[in-house]
Amino acid sequence: MRNILVLLVALSLIALVAPAAPTLDEIREDIQQKTADWTSLKADILMVMESQEGPIAEGTIEILKEGDVQLSRRDITFRIEELGAEQKIITISDGTDSLIIMEMMGQRIAGKSPEGDDQHRTPIGDDLIAELEEDFELTVQENEILDGIEHYLLTGVSREPDELDIRVFINIENGMASRFEMIGNDEGEKLEVNFRNAEINPSIDPERFSMEIPDGVMRVDPEMFGQLGGGM
């Protein structure tokens, strides 16, 4: 009996010392508080495929809030190993429509289309979890250290069959997602999208988010981008 009492006391002390893992609602509230005053963002993007050496794509992301509208711009350069070439893609979104400009082997093409539900998910904002919940059943895991900083870790199981599952690392200091990991259901292939060197509330020229197709760029049907391997 004495040993049982000692064990119970020890377990009680552990429970008092170890903080309980936050709930999803608590993480949501914390993100909302830490991102309440942000109006713009710049960050580097690094995309890595587990099965390939080196990054498959690098670039930048810029976001600007104008009232209730969130403008975003991604400038990404993809490595096309099969062709020994690079594919540069600019994707600009105004929250309703998307403009995609692709450059490859000296050719520039562009097209506009309605924005997809998850095509342009951004790493910051008080609705980050709400957006994730539209596509994934989320579970809170133990916090992890990423690049020396503590992060919330969420895992998500796709609500659609045969779609990718996800792991999301959210920086506890600023409420921004530092990494999305997309994991295939069949062979377990993993794609990492990392956001690094983030600047919150930098000055950004609104003209960088123009939805006009530049002069000299050939206009095409947006469906061609999928056939050419474009999109992000």
C-alpha positions in Angstrom: 0.0 0.0 0.0 2.8 2.4 0.9 4.4 1.9 -2.6 1.1 2.6 -4.3 0.7 5.8 -2.3 4.2 6.9 -3.3 3.4 6.2 -6.9 0.2 8.2 -6.8 2.0 11.2 -5.2 4.8 11.0 -7.9 2.2 10.9 -10.7 0.4 13.9 -9.1 3.6 15.9 -9.0 4.4 15.1 -12.6 0.9 16.3 -13.6 1.5 19.5 -11.8 4.9 20.1 -13.3 4.2 19.1 -16.9 1.8 21.6 -18.6 -1.1 20.1 -20.5 -0.8 20.2 -24.3 -2.9 23.1 -25.7 -6.2 22.4 -27.4 -6.8 23.3 -31.0 -9.1 26.2 -29.8 -6.3 27.5 -27.5 -3.8 27.4 -30.4 -6.3 29.2 -32.6 -6.8 31.9 -30.0 -3.0 32.3 -29.5 -2.5 32.7 -33.3 -5.3 35.3 -33.5 -3.7 37.3 -30.7 -0.2 37.2 -32.2 -1.3 38.0 -35.8 -3.9 40.6 -34.9 -1.7 43.6 -35.9 0.1 42.1 -39.0 -0.6 43.9 -42.3 2.2 42.5 -44.6 4.7 39.6 -44.8 7.8 38.7 -46.8 9.5 35.3 -46.5 11.7 32.9 -48.5 10.2 29.7 -49.7 12.2 26.4 -49.9 10.5 23.3 -51.3 12.1 19.9 -50.7 11.0 16.4 -51.9 12.1 13.6 -49.6 13.1 11.4 -52.5 15.2 14.0 -54.3 18.5 15.6 -53.4 18.6 19.4 -52.9 15.6 21.7 -53.2 13.1 21.2 -56.0 12.0 24.9 -55.9 13.0 28.2 -54.2 11.5 31.6 -54.2 9.7 34.2 -52.2 6.2 35.0 -50.9 4.7 38.4 -50.3 1.4 39.1 -48.6 -0.4 42.4 -48.2 -3.7 43.0 -46.3 -5.9 45.8 -47.6 -9.0 45.9 -45.3 -10.6 42.5 -45.5 -8.7 41.6 -48.7 -5.5 39.6 -48.5 -3.3 39.9 -51.6 -0.5 37.4 -52.2 2.3 36.9 -54.6 4.7 34.0 -55.0 7.8 34.0 -57.2 9.0 30.4 -57.5 11.7 28.8 -59.6 11.3 25.1 -60.1 14.1 22.7 -61.2 13.0 20.4 -64.0 15.7 17.7 -63.9 14.3 15.8 -66.9 14.8 18.8 -69.1 17.8 20.2 -67.4 15.9 23.5 -67.2 14.2 25.9 -64.8 10.6 26.9 -64.7 9.8 30.3 -63.2 6.2 30.9 -62.0 4.7 34.0 -60.6 1.3 33.5 -58.9 -0.7 36.5 -57.8 -4.0 36.3 -55.9 -6.5 38.9 -54.8 -8.5 36.4 -52.8 -11.0 35.8 -55.7 -9.0 35.3 -58.8 -5.4 34.1 -59.6 -3.0 35.3 -62.2 -0.2 32.8 -63.2 2.8 33.9 -65.3 5.1 31.2 -66.4 8.6 31.5 -68.0 10.5 28.6 -69.4 13.1 28.3 -72.1 12.6 32.0 -73.1 8.8 31.7 -73.4 6.4 33.6 -71.2 2.7 32.7 -70.9 0.0 33.8 -68.5 -3.6 33.1 -67.6 -6.2 34.0 -65.1 -8.6 31.7 -63.2 -10.8 31.6 -60.2 -8.8 30.9 -57.1 -9.0 27.3 -55.9 -9.9 26.4 -52.3 -6.4 25.4 -51.2 -4.2 26.5 -54.1 -2.9 29.5 -52.4 -2.9 28.7 -48.7 -0.7 31.3 -46.9 1.4 30.7 -43.7 -0.1 33.5 -41.6 -3.4 34.9 -40.6 -6.0 34.4 -37.9 -8.0 32.1 -40.1 -5.1 29.7 -40.8 -6.6 26.9 -38.7 -10.1 27.5 -40.1 -8.7 27.1 -43.6 -6.9 23.9 -42.7 -10.0 22.5 -41.1 -11.9 22.8 -44.4 -9.6 20.1 -45.9 -8.2 18.2 -42.9 -9.2 16.6 -39.7 -6.7 18.2 -37.4 -5.0 16.7 -34.3 -2.7 18.6 -31.9 0.7 16.8 -31.2 3.4 17.6 -28.8 5.3 20.8 -29.5 8.5 20.4 -31.5 11.7 22.5 -31.9 12.3 23.6 -35.5 15.4 25.7 -36.3 15.9 26.3 -32.6 12.3 27.7 -32.0 9.4 26.0 -30.4 6.5 25.2 -32.7 3.0 23.9 -32.3 2.6 20.8 -34.4 -0.7 19.9 -36.0 -1.3 16.7 -38.1 -4.2 16.6 -40.5 -5.9 13.7 -42.2 -7.5 14.6 -45.5 -11.2 14.8 -45.6 -11.1 13.5 -49.2 -10.0 10.0 -50.0 -6.7 9.5 -51.8 -5.6 13.0 -51.0 -2.4 14.1 -49.2 -2.2 14.2 -45.4 -0.4 17.2 -43.7 1.8 18.2 -40.8 1.9 21.9 -39.9 4.6 23.6 -37.8 3.4 26.9 -36.3 5.9 29.3 -34.7 4.9 29.9 -31.1 6.7 33.3 -31.1 4.8 34.9 -34.0 1.9 32.6 -34.9 3.2 32.0 -38.4 3.4 28.5 -40.0 7.1 27.8 -40.7 6.6 24.5 -42.5 3.9 22.5 -44.3 4.6 18.8 -44.9 2.4 17.0 -47.4 2.5 13.2 -47.1 1.3 10.8 -49.7 -1.0 8.0 -48.6 0.3 5.2 -50.8 4.1 5.4 -50.9 4.6 7.9 -48.1 6.3 10.5 -50.4 6.8 13.7 -48.5 6.9 17.3 -49.8 8.1 20.1 -47.5 7.3 23.7 -48.0 9.4 25.8 -45.7 9.0 29.6 -45.0 12.2 31.2 -43.8 13.6 34.6 -43.0 10.2 36.0 -42.4 9.6 39.7 -42.1 6.3 40.8 -40.6 4.9 44.2 -41.6 7.6 45.2 -44.1 6.8 48.0 -46.6 5.5 46.4 -49.9 4.5 48.2 -53.1 0.8 47.4 -53.8 1.7 47.5 -57.6 3.5 44.1 -57.1 0.0 42.5 -56.8 -1.3 43.8 -60.1 -3.6 41.3 -61.8 -2.9 42.7 -65.3 -1.1 40.4 -67.7 2.1 42.2 -68.7 2.7 43.3 -72.3 4.4 40.8 -74.5 3.2 37.8 -72.5 1.1 35.3 -74.4 -2.4 34.7 -72.8 -3.4 31.0 -72.5 -6.1 28.9 -70.9 -5.1 28.3 -67.2 -5.7 24.6 -67.7 -2.5 24.5 -69.7 -0.4 25.1 -66.6 -1.3 21.8 -65.1 -0.3 20.1 -68.4 3.0 21.9 -68.3 3.8 21.1 -64.7 3.1 24.6 -63.4 1.2 25.6 -60.3 1.9 26.1 -56.6 
